[in-house]
């Protein structure tokens, strides 16, 4: 069950990041999308830690060792993707503000 939650939160993080990037309105909705994106990313990464802790608690070392590398890779991709989308959204928003002021 927690794997589905991690996947859903990761997809929500990227979806909100894309929404913040392509949102044409002024600041408020795009800022909320970016904040929601970062919150979903953090929650998904927290679920990874909880999942690995669960394997350690029940003593399933083979499951822990089998999934640790995959979790590390997926967590890195999720974090880098989310940060890239939010950085791009921030750059686009500041360029729109500067362009609107001219």
N, C-alpha and C positions, 0 to 999 in steps of 0.2 A: 504493500500500500504506500509506503513512504517513497518508493521509486517513482510512482505515478505523480505524487505530490511534488517531488523534486523536478520532474520533467515539466509539469504544468507551470510551476513557478519560474523555471528557466525560460520557457516559451513566453510567459507573461512579461518577463523582464525584457526580452528582445522585442516583443510586440509593443510594449509601452515606449521603449526607446525609439522604435520606428515611428510610432505615432507622434512622439515629441519632435522627431526630425522633420516630419512632413506636415505638421500642424501649421496652418497658415494664420491662425489668430494671434493675437498679442500674447504677452508674457504668461498670464496665469495658467491657462490649460496646458501649455507646453512645459511649464515648470512642474506642474503636478504630475505630468507623464514621466518626467525625468526622475522625480522623487519616488514615484511608484515603481519605476524600473529598477532603481538602485535598491529599494526595499525588497522587491521580489528576488533580486539576485542575492541579497544578503540572506533572505529566508531560505532560498534553495541551497546555498552553501552551508547554512546551519543544519539543514536536513541531512546533508552529506556527513557532517560530523556526528550527528545523532545516529545515523545508520551505521557508521563504523564503530561507534561506541556500543551500539546494540550487539554487533557481532562480537566485540570484546567481552561484553557482559555475559553473554551466553556461552562463551568459551569456544566459539566456532572460528578457530584460527585459520582454517583453510579457506573459509568464505571471506574472512578479513583480508588474507593475502591475495586471493583471487580478484577481489574488487578494488583494492587500494590503488593500483596503478590506473585503472579505468576511471575511478573517481577523481584522481589527481589530474588526469588529462581533461576530463569533462569540466571540472571546476575551473581549470585555467582557461579553457575555451569560453566558458560562460562569462567569466569575469572580464577577460579581454574584449569579448564581443560587446558586453554591456557598457563597459567604459568607453569603447570606441564609438558606439552609437550615441551615448550621452555627450561625449566630447564634440561629435559632429553636430548634434542638435544645438549645443551651446554656441558653437562657431556660427552656425546658420542664423540663430536668433540674434546674435550680436551684429552680424552683417546686415540683417534686415533692419535693425534699429538704426545703424549708421546710414544705411541707404535711404531710410524714411526721413531722416533728419536733413538730408541734402536737398 
